[in-house]
Each structure stands twice: as structure tokens, then as C-alpha cells.
Amino acid sequence: MMPGARAPCVLGVLRGALAVACIGASASKDDPVATLRAKHLRLPLDTAKVDAMKGQFSEVHGGHAHEAVDLLAPRMTPIHAVEDGTIAKLFLSRDGGNTIYQFDPTKRFCYYYAQLEKYAKGLEEAQAVKRGDVIGYVGTSGNAPPNTPHLHFTIFELDSSARWWKGTPIDPYDVYRY
């Protein structure tokens, strides 16, 4: 399609609601949320509820923006890779505790899983993972309250250097709420 040209669109009803579909329209590289939605990411916990994520990203924790969601679950609940990709970094930090940084296949996005009890057996940096693979277990490492096991989860759009610690955080609720 030529730059500035509009995709041909049709009006119809989808699941009882008025909808517009445009032929040739796709997620834009400039819209990271649309790109992530088009991937149909898996939730990292089988028990996670999308509505529970609402509003958490912008909350203030410890004097700074949270920029993540905390998914409550019993300790040792399996954590799954949200899509295919590569384990970019396994890291132990003061605040995040046991953390996993997973890159998507294009290295445009990084999925951050933190405050884990432990990693899945055999998980290593540079390891390829598939959507749904168990990569760790819910816990309370780092600065998590000891009696509130959860997964601290967020998504980053990486900058051009594609370094695991550099990126712009994206609210997971915006991605999963479609």
C-alpha cells in the first residue's frame, strides 16, 4: 500500500458489536501495544486474571512508578514464557530478587519476570524458549513482602541497542485487555 493511502474497509457485526475491518491493515511498528496484541501473548500464570492488572502499572511503589503488574499466586506456581524467544539474562537484584529477562524473537520486546522463588531446572542465559515453557516459579524474592507470593511482570520495548536493561516499559494490562 502506498504511504498515506487508506486500506479498504468494511463495516460489519462481530460478536454482537459493530466492527470495522480494513484489508491490508496491520499493527504498526510505531504502535508497540498493537504489535504486542497481534502476537496474542500467553498469560505468564495459568491463574492470572487480566482485570486484576488494571491500574497497577501507574501505581506508586516506594516513591516511584511501579511500571509493572503483580500477579498474586501461591508460592511455587509455575511461570510460563509468554511467547517464543530467548532468555537474555538471569539476574539477582536487591529489589527484583530472582529475575528473568526474555527477548521476543525480533529483539524488539523484553518480558521481565521478577521476584521468583526459583528458576526452572536447567534454565540458562541464551536458551531458546517456547511459548508456554515453564521458566520459573512464583515467590517472594527481592523486596517482595514475605507473605505475598506473586509474579512481578512487565514488558519493555527495547531501544536500538537491544540491551536487557534498556527499554521503555509498556503496561501489560493494555496488551492483554483486548
WOVENFEN-V267978 format. One record per backbone hydrogen bond with DSSP energy under -1.0 kcal/mol. CO is the residue of the C=O (numbers start at 1). NH is the residue of the N-H. If there is no record, write none. Layout:
CO;NH + CO;NH
This chain:
2;5 + 8;23 + 10;21 + 12;19 + 14;17 + 17;14 + 19;12 + 21;10 + 22;25 + 28;31 + 31;35 + 32;36 + 33;37 + 34;38 + 37;40 + 44;80 + 45;48 + 50;53 + 53;56 + 56;59 + 57;67 + 59;66 + 61;64 + 64;61 + 69;153 + 71;151 + 74;77 + 77;138 + 79;135 + 79;136 + 81;132 + 82;42 + 85;129 + 86;103 + 87;126 + 89;101 + 91;99 + 93;97 + 95;143 + 96;115 + 97;93 + 98;116 + 99;91 + 100;113 + 101;88 + 101;89 + 102;111 + 103;86 + 104;107 + 108;158 + 109;104 + 110;156 + 111;102 + 112;154 + 113;100 + 114;152 + 118;137 + 120;123 + 124;127 + 127;87 + 129;85 + 130;133 + 133;81 + 135;120 + 136;79 + 137;117 + 138;76 + 139;150 + 141;144 + 145;148 + 149;73 + 150;139 + 151;71 + 152;114 + 153;69 + 154;112 + 155;170 + 156;110 + 157;168 + 159;162 + 163;166 + 168;157 + 170;155 + 171;175 + 172;176 + 173;177
